[in-house]
Structures are given as structure tokens and as C-alpha cells.
Amino acid sequence: MSKINVELECGCFRKSVYENEMEFASKDEALQQALLMENHMNQKFCQKHTFTAIEKGDDIYIAVEMRPKESSGGCCGGGHCS
């Protein structure tokens, strides 16, 4: 028996069809589902977070991190760089 645990249930996750702590008969089945979730969430959710599936023993943990803000090429936007 393996589980998928999502670290942080952001708003997009709560509105999705996914559930936290889903159980699967095998680790392979859980890993396959976690990778599908990771891909879907990174492409279709609001882009505020990044999601990464990580194996932890027999379970899969989906880490959630804030997406880095886009750089403006080193310019602070104050208008004095050009």
C-alpha cells in the first residue's frame, strides 16, 4: 500500500479533482499517478507554485514551492538603467 501526500493544499489543488493522501495498491501505481499530477498541476494550475513528486519510502510526497518571480534583466525598474 502506497500513498500520495501533497505538502500544501493551495486553492487550485482544493478546487481540482485531486485528493490528498490517495492510497494505491502498489508504489509503481502511486508514482505513476503522482507524476501525472505533478505534470498537470505545473501546467494547468495558476502558476504561483511549482510541484515536485518525491519518493519517500513506499509513499510519494508532492512538494510545493513558490514559483520564483520573473527577473526584469537586472533592472530595478526605476528608469535610470537606460
Beta strands, then each sheet from edge to edge (+ up, - down):
strand 1: 2-6
strand 2: 22-24
strand 3: 49-56
strand 4: 59-66
sheet 1: 2+ 1- 4- 3+
end
